[in-house]
């Protein structure tokens, strides 16, 4: 947790009034520093088929929940092989509204993630933005989007900035979880990521872009002030 987040935590949750400079000084004295960010690289190769247009064009902004989702997948190394994680993230609050983990990277994993998002959020109409991975361009995934009234969108092949919000989430996962420990088994990694995702990231982790609120609290605050 970095200095602005610690300052917000003290003020909101512990009702401790303290200046940000003092927090920084105390952290420096105690040898505490925030986790550093390093580039998280994911490569995607187009399968050459017909693909949706880019409806987002790097404008990762939504005025309400369930207007724009971004999706992507990554791998988590373990001593017993890779664990794959697919996520669906609501741009409005940065909340992960759907996710799935497995020891494979097939369309079924992306379908499990989007089905969770559909079940949890029940959107009337939402743009689903992803890269050009063959899992997202598959017939089965496209059919599911049609059934749920979801509009697919895809960025440029090989350009991480065209899905920057999903990349940012994976970078956060890397520096807060993956850089701090090594997993012996896929089950161990799955338990830890589940705990971080549902026990920390969604309900508690503060984002500077959300006014130092967590995704859950940001949506709750917006609802309480009738901005949704």
C-alpha positions, 0 to 999 in steps of 0.5 A: 500500500502506498502513501496516499492509500495509507493516508486515506485508510487512516482517515476513513477507517481509523479516524486518525487525522494526520498529514500526508507528509508525516505519513511519508516521513514515518514510512521512511523511518520505518523502512516501509514503501509501496510496492513498485510497478513493473511492466506486465507483458501479455502477447496476443496473436490474431487468428485472421478471422472477422473481428469486431470494431474498436468501440472504445478507442482507449476511452476507458470511461463510463458514467454508470455501471454495466456500460463498459466492461473490459476483459483479458486473461493472464497466467500465474506460474506455479511449481506444478504448471501454469494457472490461468485467470480470465477477468471481466472488469467494470470500467465505472468502478474498476470492480472485477464483476466476473472471473474464472481460473483453470489450468487451460486457456480455452474459450471455456475459461472466458465463457465462465468469466463472462457468465459470472459477470452476466449472472452477477450484474444482469446488464441490459446492454454493455460493451465488452472490450477485449484483445483479439485472442482466439477465445474472444473471437470464437463462435461460442463466445460471440453467440453468448454475447448475442444471447446476453445483448452484449456488444463486443469490441476489440482493440488493435492487435498487439497493442497493450494500450488498447486494453490498458485498464485490464493490463493495469489490473494485471499489473496490480495483481503482479505487484501485490500478489505474484511478486511477493510469493511463489506457489507450489500448486495451482490449488494454492495459487487459486486460493490466494488469488480468490482471497485477494480478489474477493477479500481485498481488491473488490471490497477494500483496495483503494484507487486514486482514480476513484477518490481513494475508494474501493470498487465496492464502496465507489459504487455504493457511494454513487448509488447513495448520492443518486448518481447512477 
